[in-house]
Amino acid sequence: MKQDLSDKRKDYSQNFINFSNLPENPLELFYNWYEVATESALIAEPYAMSLSTIGEDGFPRTRIVLLRELSQEGLVFYTNYESQKGKAIEKNKNVCLSFFWDKLEQQIILKGTIEKIDESKSDDYFHKRPVESQIGALVSQQSNIIGMDEDLDEKVKKLSKEWEGKVVPRPENWGGYLVKPVEIEFWQGRPSRLHDRVRYQLASSGTWKKERLAP
Ligand SMILES: Cc1cc2nc3c(=O)[nH]c(=O)nc-3n(C[C@H](O)[C@H](O)[C@H](O)COP(=O)(O)O)c2cc1C
């Protein structure tokens, strides 16, 4: 099996970064870009982001998770604390998030430190989810090995009956994480591969330093 992809390329020309008019805080820029991505309706799930963690084996591992809250504090997503990512995070709190909004020719890469959010906040979000998703979280020991013939739908049906009309408890191993950024890079595709990039880094004083990077 072989595929030659060497002639597959696209020229980027939709937008540019105005380096003379950048906000001091990168979360403001993130918010502006995110709003455009949402309003344009060009991106099916602008809140889908890749999360990279470093595993105990020393390898990075990347997977998609959904951004559920954005604030001055950082970015929140929800998952199983005992999944592969949960175990990796236990050992190493340095993570990377990235967004690729293809139709806008934009990429954002965010490095940060991660921590669990308050249990009460996880409870609130858990109970806001559709009840099927709540039951799903009870049923799935995320990232554990399961039998090829394991019938998850059957388990969901059984538990749905058991919990009918009652409040489904949030499993202790399910909840939110907050990623607090220390560096955010914004990338805007430009013609002839001369893309625009700006990187913000958090200084010890708590202020952000911004620098333009060569494409
Ligand atoms: C579009 C999309 C959204 C997803 N959202 C989440 C999410 O918010 N939380 C989550 O735990 N997994 C989510 N997943 C599944 C993860 O990518 C991954 O398979 C799962 O979390 C197990 O990862 P791990 O074994 O590395 O811990 C999503 C997958 C896709 C493709």
PDBQT file of the ligand as one rigid body, heavy atoms in Angstrom, charges set to zero:
ROOT
HETATM    1  C1  LIG A 301     -15.017  14.776  18.926  1.00  0.00    +0.000 C 
HETATM    2  C2  LIG A 301     -14.563  13.997  20.155  1.00  0.00    +0.000 A 
HETATM    3  C3  LIG A 301     -14.874  14.504  21.401  1.00  0.00    +0.000 A 
HETATM    4  C4  LIG A 301     -14.461  13.822  22.558  1.00  0.00    +0.000 A 
HETATM    5  N1  LIG A 301     -14.700  14.390  23.772  1.00  0.00    +0.000 NA
HETATM    6  C5  LIG A 301     -14.228  13.779  24.890  1.00  0.00    +0.000 A 
HETATM    7  C6  LIG A 301     -14.347  14.415  26.165  1.00  0.00    +0.000 A 
HETATM    8  O1  LIG A 301     -14.816  15.555  26.310  1.00  0.00    +0.000 OA
HETATM    9  N2  LIG A 301     -13.892  13.717  27.253  1.00  0.00    +0.000 N 
HETATM   10  C7  LIG A 301     -13.332  12.476  27.148  1.00  0.00    +0.000 A 
HETATM   11  O2  LIG A 301     -12.953  11.908  28.167  1.00  0.00    +0.000 OA
HETATM   12  N3  LIG A 301     -13.172  11.873  25.952  1.00  0.00    +0.000 NA
HETATM   13  C8  LIG A 301     -13.612  12.502  24.814  1.00  0.00    +0.000 A 
HETATM   14  N4  LIG A 301     -13.422  11.907  23.584  1.00  0.00    +0.000 N 
HETATM   15  C9  LIG A 301     -12.773  10.584  23.542  1.00  0.00    +0.000 C 
HETATM   16  C10 LIG A 301     -11.248  10.756  23.692  1.00  0.00    +0.000 C 
HETATM   17  O3  LIG A 301     -10.693  11.222  22.477  1.00  0.00    +0.000 OA
HETATM   18  C11 LIG A 301     -10.537   9.471  24.124  1.00  0.00    +0.000 C 
HETATM   19  O4  LIG A 301     -10.855   8.398  23.271  1.00  0.00    +0.000 OA
HETATM   20  C12 LIG A 301     -10.921   9.075  25.552  1.00  0.00    +0.000 C 
HETATM   21  O5  LIG A 301     -10.991  10.188  26.415  1.00  0.00    +0.000 OA
HETATM   22  C13 LIG A 301      -9.898   8.077  26.115  1.00  0.00    +0.000 C 
HETATM   23  O6  LIG A 301      -8.628   8.653  26.080  1.00  0.00    +0.000 OA
HETATM   24  P1  LIG A 301      -7.385   8.073  26.929  1.00  0.00    +0.000 P 
HETATM   25  O7  LIG A 301      -7.470   6.573  26.835  1.00  0.00    +0.000 OA
HETATM   26  O8  LIG A 301      -6.182   8.638  26.274  1.00  0.00    +0.000 OA
HETATM   27  O9  LIG A 301      -7.564   8.556  28.334  1.00  0.00    +0.000 OA
HETATM   28  C14 LIG A 301     -13.783  12.581  22.438  1.00  0.00    +0.000 A 
HETATM   29  C15 LIG A 301     -13.460  12.093  21.167  1.00  0.00    +0.000 A 
HETATM   30  C16 LIG A 301     -13.833  12.807  20.044  1.00  0.00    +0.000 A 
HETATM   31  C17 LIG A 301     -13.419  12.290  18.685  1.00  0.00    +0.000 C 
ENDROOT
TORSDOF 0
